[in-house]
Amino acid sequence: MATNILTDSVIKSAKPAAKLVKLFDGGGLHVLIKPTGAKYGRMKYRHAGVEKTLAFGVYPEVSLKRAREKREEARLLDRQIDPGAQRKAKQQADKVAKESAFAAVAEEWFSHYCEQRKQGNKPLSQATIIKTQWLLNLAAYRVKQTKAGAPHPLRPISDRAIQAITKDDIAGVINGLKRRNKIETAHRLIDRLERVFRYAVGTGRMQINPAAALRDSADPRDKLPPLSVRNHPAITELRRVGELLRAIESYSGQPTTEAAMRVALYLFVRPGELRAAEWSEFDLAAERLYGVFQPLGRRRGVSILFRWRREWSPFWVIFTRRRGRMDLMFPSLTNSTRPMSENAITAAFRRMGYSGDEMTWHGFRTIASTLLRELGWEDELIERQLGHDVGNDVKRAYDKSKRLPDRRRPLCRV
C-alpha cells in the first residue's frame, strides 16, 4: 500500500464538513477533520483481530512529518506488540518515574513536615518556608525565579529517581558549594537532604540514606569545615541603648524601614519572621501576633502598627493590587510581591552611624534578653518572648501555656 500520500498544502486547504472528514496518508495514518475545523492525526491498526486507533495529536502542532515518524514507531505489529498498550505502559512508567524523582519526594516530605509542625502548634515561619523552598529547589521557589543566573546546586539530581541517587552524587553537590565557599549553605543543605532521604527510606522508596552516609563518611575529603560561631553585634549598655532609641525615633528614611525598625523594638522576633510578616498574622485588637503568639505591647507597639496601616497600607494596596499580593506588612520597595530586604535595616543603621560591629537587626533580640534580665524579669518569660523552647521535652509535651498576661506587664521589676 502506498504511503506518504498527503502534503501540508492539502491538509491546510481541506475544509470541514457536516460530518467527519478523513484524509488518508497510507499505512493507517490519516488526518481527521471535525465539523469545528479542528484537525487530528490518527492511525488505524488491527491487533489480535480487533481494529484500534492511535491518537497522534492536533495538526499542525504535531506536524505531518512527526505523525509519519510516530506511525513508523508504532509498527510493532509484526512482533505481536499492541502499540496502544505499549503507550499506556510507557505513560504509567513515566508517571511512576516522575513520582519517584527527588523533586517530587522533597515536595512530599516538606508538605508532611509543615503539617506535622502545625499539628504540634509550632508552625514554620514564612521565612523558614521560603528558605527551605530555596534550599531544596522546590516548585514554589522555581515558579518565582524570573532572572537567569547560576544553576541551583540541586539541579543535577532534582529530576533523577531518588533511589538512583548515591553518596557520590550528594558529595558532588556539597563539594560544589565548598568550592564557592558557601559553607553555611552546605551545612543547611546537607541537613535538609538527610531529612528528605530519611523520609524516602521510611516510605519504602530506598534503603540507604546517601546524605547520612556522606555526613558519617570516614573519608576526610567528605568532611565539611565547621561553621564559625558568630554572635550578632548589639548595644547592651543602658546609656547607649537610650542613644540608639533616640536615633531610631529621629531617623528619616524609607517608611517601610522606619516602621519595621520601630516594631522590632517591641516584638523581639527574628528578622526573617518580621520581614515576611503578613497583616493576617496580627490581631491588633487582641494585641498579639499569631503563630509565635507574641504580645504586641500595649500602647506603643500597637500604636505603631495602627499608624503604619493607616498611613502607608493604602498606598501598598493600590500598588500591589495588580500583582495579587496585598497582605505583606513590610513589602520590598522595588518588588511589592516580596518582603523587604534584610539589608534595609542594616543600611539604616549605617546611615545612623552604627557599624556592623556595633549593631545588627538581630541585635534587638540581644538587647531585649540582656536588659530584661537586668530589670529582674523571669528567664522563662524572656525565653518565651524570644520564641525559644522552654523546659525539657516532657515539660513541653504537657505545658501549653503562653503566659501572655505576664508578658504584657509594663517593664518594671518583678
C-alpha positions as CSV (number, residue, x, y, z in Angstrom):
1,M,0.0,0.0,0.0
2,A,1.3,3.4,-0.9
3,T,2.3,5.8,1.9
4,N,3.1,9.5,2.3
5,I,0.3,10.5,0.0
6,L,-0.7,13.7,1.8
7,T,1.0,17.1,1.7
8,D,0.8,20.0,4.1
9,S,-0.9,22.1,1.5
10,V,-3.7,19.5,1.0
11,I,-4.3,19.3,4.8
12,K,-4.3,23.1,5.2
13,S,-6.7,23.7,2.3
14,A,-9.1,20.9,3.4
15,K,-12.4,22.3,4.6
16,P,-14.6,20.9,7.4
17,A,-18.0,19.4,6.5
18,A,-21.1,18.5,8.5
19,K,-19.7,15.0,9.1
20,L,-16.2,13.9,9.9
21,V,-13.7,14.0,7.1
22,K,-10.7,11.7,6.8
23,L,-7.6,12.4,4.7
24,F,-5.5,9.2,4.3
25,D,-1.7,9.2,4.1
26,G,-1.4,5.4,3.9
27,G,-0.2,2.8,6.4
28,G,-3.2,3.5,8.5
29,L,-2.3,7.2,9.1
30,H,-5.0,9.8,8.4
31,V,-6.0,13.3,9.4
32,L,-9.4,13.5,10.9
33,I,-11.2,16.8,10.3
34,K,-14.1,17.6,12.7
35,P,-17.0,19.9,11.7
36,T,-15.5,22.5,14.0
37,G,-12.4,22.6,11.7
38,A,-10.0,21.0,14.2
39,K,-7.6,18.5,12.6
40,Y,-6.2,15.5,14.4
41,G,-3.5,13.0,13.4
42,R,-4.8,9.4,13.8
43,M,-3.6,5.9,13.0
44,K,-5.8,2.8,12.5
45,Y,-4.4,-0.6,13.1
46,R,-5.5,-4.1,14.0
47,H,-4.3,-6.2,16.9
48,A,-5.5,-9.7,17.7
49,G,-8.2,-9.2,15.1
50,V,-9.5,-6.0,16.8
51,E,-9.4,-2.7,15.0
52,K,-8.0,0.1,17.2
53,T,-6.9,3.8,16.8
54,L,-3.9,5.7,18.0
55,A,-4.1,9.5,18.5
56,F,-1.0,11.4,17.4
57,G,-2.1,14.9,18.4
58,V,-3.5,18.1,16.9
59,Y,-2.4,19.3,13.5
60,P,-0.3,21.5,12.9
61,E,1.1,21.3,16.5
62,V,2.1,17.7,15.6
63,S,3.4,18.1,12.0
64,L,2.8,15.7,9.2
65,K,6.4,14.7,9.3
66,R,6.2,13.9,13.0
67,A,3.0,12.0,12.6
68,R,4.7,9.8,10.0
69,E,7.5,9.2,12.4
70,K,5.0,8.1,15.0
71,R,3.4,5.8,12.5
72,E,6.8,4.1,11.9
73,E,7.4,3.9,15.7
74,A,4.0,2.2,16.1
75,R,4.8,-0.5,13.5
76,L,5.5,-3.2,16.1
77,L,2.6,-5.4,15.0
78,D,5.0,-8.0,13.4
79,R,6.2,-8.6,16.9
80,Q,2.7,-9.0,18.2
81,I,3.0,-5.9,20.3
82,D,0.0,-3.6,20.7
83,P,1.3,-0.1,20.3
84,G,-1.7,1.3,22.2
85,A,-1.0,-0.9,25.2
86,Q,2.7,-0.1,24.9
87,R,2.0,3.6,25.0
88,K,-0.2,3.2,28.1
89,A,2.6,1.2,29.8
90,K,5.1,3.9,28.9
91,Q,2.8,6.6,30.3
92,Q,2.4,4.6,33.5
93,A,6.2,4.1,33.8
94,D,6.8,7.8,33.2
95,K,4.2,8.6,35.9
96,V,6.0,6.3,38.4
97,A,9.3,7.8,37.5
98,K,8.1,11.3,38.0
99,E,6.6,10.5,41.4
100,S,9.8,8.9,42.5
101,A,12.0,11.8,41.4
102,F,13.9,13.6,44.1
103,A,12.0,16.8,43.5
104,A,8.6,15.0,44.0
105,V,9.7,13.2,47.2
106,A,11.2,16.5,48.5
107,E,7.8,18.2,47.9
108,E,6.0,15.4,49.6
109,W,8.4,15.5,52.6
110,F,8.1,19.2,53.1
111,S,4.3,19.2,52.9
112,H,4.3,16.4,55.5
113,Y,6.8,18.3,57.7
114,C,4.8,21.5,57.6
115,E,1.7,19.6,58.6
116,Q,3.5,18.0,61.5
117,R,4.6,21.4,62.8
118,K,1.1,22.8,62.6
119,Q,-0.3,19.8,64.5
120,G,2.3,20.4,67.1
121,N,1.4,24.1,67.4
122,K,4.8,25.0,66.1
123,P,4.1,26.1,62.5
124,L,7.1,27.1,60.4
125,S,7.6,30.8,59.9
126,Q,7.2,32.2,56.4
127,A,11.0,32.9,56.4
128,T,11.8,29.3,57.1
129,I,9.4,28.1,54.5
130,I,10.9,30.3,51.9
131,K,14.4,29.3,52.8
132,T,13.6,25.6,52.7
133,Q,11.9,26.0,49.3
134,W,15.1,27.6,48.0
135,L,17.4,25.1,49.6
136,L,15.6,22.1,48.1
137,N,14.8,23.8,44.8
138,L,11.0,23.2,45.4
139,A,8.4,24.2,42.8
140,A,7.3,27.3,44.8
141,Y,10.8,28.6,44.5
142,R,11.3,27.7,40.8
143,V,8.0,29.4,39.9
144,K,9.2,32.7,41.4
145,Q,12.6,32.6,39.5
146,T,12.5,35.2,36.8
147,K,16.1,36.0,36.4
148,A,18.7,33.8,34.7
149,G,21.6,33.0,36.9
150,A,23.8,30.3,38.2
151,P,22.0,26.9,38.2
152,H,20.7,25.7,41.6
153,P,23.1,23.3,43.4
154,L,20.5,20.5,43.3
155,R,19.8,20.8,39.6
156,P,21.8,17.7,38.7
157,I,19.7,15.5,41.0
158,S,16.2,17.2,41.2
159,D,14.7,15.2,38.3
160,R,16.5,11.9,38.9
161,A,14.8,8.9,40.5
162,I,15.6,9.2,44.2
163,Q,16.6,5.6,44.6
164,A,19.3,6.1,42.0
165,I,21.0,8.9,43.9
166,T,24.2,7.9,45.7
167,K,26.6,9.3,48.2
168,D,28.9,10.4,45.4
169,D,26.0,12.4,43.9
170,I,25.4,14.2,47.2
171,A,29.2,14.7,47.6
172,G,29.2,16.4,44.1
173,V,26.5,18.9,45.2
174,I,28.2,19.7,48.5
175,N,31.7,19.9,47.1
176,G,30.4,22.5,44.6
177,L,29.2,24.6,47.4
178,K,32.5,24.1,49.2
179,R,34.5,25.3,46.2
180,R,32.3,28.5,46.2
181,N,33.0,28.9,50.0
182,K,29.2,28.5,50.7
183,I,29.9,26.6,53.9
184,E,26.9,27.7,55.8
185,T,24.6,26.8,52.8
186,A,26.3,23.4,52.5
187,H,25.6,22.7,56.2
188,R,22.0,23.7,55.9
189,L,21.5,21.8,52.6
190,I,23.0,18.5,53.9
191,D,20.7,18.7,56.9
192,R,17.6,19.1,54.7
193,L,18.8,16.4,52.3
194,E,19.3,14.0,55.2
195,R,15.7,14.6,56.2
196,V,14.3,14.1,52.7
197,F,16.2,10.8,52.2
198,R,15.2,9.6,55.7
199,Y,11.6,10.2,54.6
200,A,12.3,8.2,51.4
201,V,13.7,5.3,53.4
202,G,10.8,5.4,55.8
203,T,8.3,5.3,52.9
204,G,10.0,2.4,51.3
205,R,11.4,4.2,48.3
206,M,15.1,3.4,49.1
207,Q,17.1,1.5,51.6
208,I,20.1,3.8,52.2
209,N,20.2,7.4,53.2
210,P,23.1,8.8,51.0
211,A,23.1,12.2,52.7
212,A,23.6,10.5,56.1
213,A,26.3,8.3,54.5
214,L,28.1,11.4,53.4
215,R,27.8,13.0,56.8
216,D,29.2,9.9,58.5
217,S,31.8,9.2,55.9
218,A,35.4,8.4,57.2
219,D,36.8,10.0,54.0
220,P,38.4,13.3,55.1
221,R,37.5,14.7,51.7
222,D,33.8,14.4,52.5
223,K,34.0,16.5,55.7
224,L,32.6,19.9,55.8
225,P,34.6,22.7,57.5
226,P,32.9,23.6,60.9
227,L,30.7,26.6,61.0
228,S,32.2,29.6,62.7
229,V,30.0,30.7,65.5
230,R,29.1,34.3,65.1
231,N,27.4,36.4,67.7
232,H,25.1,39.1,66.5
233,P,26.6,42.5,67.5
234,A,24.3,44.5,69.7
235,I,24.4,47.5,72.0
236,T,23.6,46.5,75.6
237,E,24.9,49.4,77.7
238,L,21.8,51.2,79.0
239,R,23.1,54.7,78.2
240,R,24.0,53.7,74.6
241,V,20.7,51.9,74.2
242,G,18.9,55.1,75.0
243,E,21.0,56.9,72.4
244,L,20.0,54.2,69.8
245,L,16.3,54.6,70.6
246,R,16.6,58.3,70.1
247,A,18.4,57.8,66.8
248,I,15.7,55.4,65.6
249,E,12.9,57.8,66.6
250,S,14.6,60.7,64.7
251,Y,15.6,58.5,61.7
252,S,14.0,59.6,58.4
253,G,14.2,57.1,55.5
254,Q,12.0,54.7,53.7
255,P,8.7,54.5,55.5
256,T,8.8,50.7,55.4
257,T,12.2,50.6,57.0
258,E,11.2,53.1,59.7
259,A,8.1,51.1,60.7
260,A,9.9,47.8,60.7
261,M,12.7,49.1,62.9
262,R,10.3,50.6,65.4
263,V,8.1,47.4,65.5
264,A,11.2,45.3,66.0
265,L,11.9,47.1,69.3
266,Y,8.7,45.8,70.8
267,L,8.3,42.3,69.3
268,F,11.9,40.8,69.6
269,V,11.0,38.3,66.8
270,R,13.7,37.1,64.4
271,P,14.4,39.3,61.4
272,G,13.1,36.8,58.9
273,E,9.8,36.4,60.8
274,L,9.2,40.2,60.8
275,R,10.3,40.7,57.2
276,A,7.8,38.1,56.0
277,A,5.0,39.1,58.4
278,E,1.5,39.5,56.9
279,W,-1.3,41.5,58.2
280,S,-3.4,38.4,58.6
281,E,-0.9,37.2,61.3
282,F,-1.6,40.2,63.5
283,D,-4.6,40.7,65.8
284,L,-4.3,44.3,66.8
285,A,-7.5,44.2,68.9
286,A,-6.1,41.3,71.0
287,E,-2.6,42.8,70.8
288,R,-0.9,39.6,69.7
289,L,1.0,38.1,66.8
290,Y,-0.4,34.8,65.6
291,G,1.9,31.8,65.1
292,V,4.5,32.8,67.6
293,F,1.9,34.2,70.0
294,Q,3.8,37.4,70.7
295,P,2.2,40.1,72.7
296,L,2.5,43.4,70.7
297,G,3.0,45.6,73.7
298,R,0.2,47.9,74.9
299,R,0.0,51.5,73.6
300,R,3.4,51.9,71.9
301,G,3.7,48.7,69.9
302,V,0.1,48.6,68.8
303,S,0.0,52.3,68.0
304,I,3.0,51.9,65.7
305,L,1.2,49.2,63.7
306,F,-2.1,51.1,63.6
307,R,-0.4,54.2,62.3
308,W,1.6,52.2,59.8
309,R,-1.5,50.5,58.5
310,R,-3.5,53.8,58.4
311,E,-0.8,56.0,56.7
312,W,1.0,53.6,54.4
313,S,-1.0,50.5,53.8
314,P,-3.5,52.2,51.4
315,F,-0.5,53.1,49.2
316,W,0.7,49.5,49.1
317,V,-2.9,48.2,48.5
318,I,-3.1,50.3,45.4
319,F,0.5,49.5,44.3
320,T,0.1,45.7,44.8
321,R,-3.5,45.2,43.6
322,R,-2.3,44.4,40.1
323,R,0.1,41.8,41.4
324,G,-2.4,39.9,43.7
325,R,-0.3,40.3,46.9
326,M,-1.7,42.8,49.4
327,D,-1.1,41.2,52.8
328,L,2.6,41.8,53.3
329,M,3.2,44.1,56.2
330,F,6.6,45.2,55.1
331,P,6.9,44.7,51.3
332,S,10.0,45.5,49.3
333,L,10.2,48.9,47.8
334,T,11.3,47.6,44.4
335,N,9.1,44.4,44.3
336,S,5.9,44.6,46.3
337,T,5.3,40.8,46.0
338,R,8.4,40.1,48.1
339,P,9.3,41.0,51.7
340,M,11.6,43.9,52.4
341,S,15.3,43.1,52.3
342,E,17.2,42.3,55.5
343,N,19.8,44.8,54.3
344,A,17.3,47.6,54.6
345,I,17.6,47.7,58.4
346,T,21.4,47.2,58.1
347,A,21.7,50.2,55.8
348,A,19.6,52.3,58.1
349,F,22.0,51.5,61.0
350,R,24.9,52.5,58.9
351,R,23.3,55.9,58.0
352,M,22.7,56.4,61.7
353,G,26.4,55.9,62.3
354,Y,26.4,52.4,63.7
355,S,28.9,49.9,62.1
356,G,28.4,46.2,61.6
357,D,30.5,45.5,64.7
358,E,28.1,47.6,66.9
359,M,24.5,46.8,65.9
360,T,22.5,44.5,63.7
361,W,18.8,43.8,63.2
362,H,19.1,40.6,65.2
363,G,20.8,42.7,67.9
364,F,17.3,43.9,69.0
365,R,16.8,40.4,70.5
366,T,20.1,40.6,72.3
367,I,19.2,44.0,73.8
368,A,15.8,42.6,75.0
369,S,17.4,39.5,76.5
370,T,20.1,41.4,78.3
371,L,18.1,44.4,79.6
372,L,15.1,42.4,80.7
373,R,17.2,40.2,82.8
374,E,18.9,43.2,84.4
375,L,15.4,44.5,85.1
376,G,14.7,41.3,87.0
377,W,12.3,39.5,84.6
378,E,11.9,35.8,84.8
379,D,14.1,33.8,82.4
380,E,11.1,31.8,81.3
381,L,9.1,34.9,80.3
382,I,12.1,36.2,78.4
383,E,12.7,33.0,76.5
384,R,9.0,32.7,75.6
385,Q,9.0,36.2,74.3
386,L,12.1,35.4,72.2
387,G,10.3,32.4,70.8
388,H,12.7,29.9,72.4
389,D,11.7,26.4,73.6
390,V,11.3,26.4,77.4
391,G,12.0,23.3,79.6
392,N,12.7,19.8,78.6
393,D,10.7,17.6,76.2
394,V,8.4,16.3,78.9
395,K,7.5,19.8,80.2
396,R,6.9,21.0,76.6
397,A,4.6,18.0,76.0
398,Y,2.3,18.9,78.9
399,D,2.8,22.7,79.4
400,K,0.9,24.5,76.6
401,S,0.6,27.8,78.5
402,K,1.8,31.1,76.8
403,R,1.7,33.3,79.9
404,L,0.6,36.2,77.8
405,P,-0.8,38.3,80.7
406,D,2.6,38.2,82.4
407,R,4.4,39.0,79.2
408,R,2.2,42.1,78.7
409,R,3.1,43.7,82.0
410,P,4.9,47.0,81.9
411,L,8.7,46.9,82.0
412,C,9.3,47.0,85.8
413,R,11.0,44.8,88.3
414,V,9.0,41.6,89.2
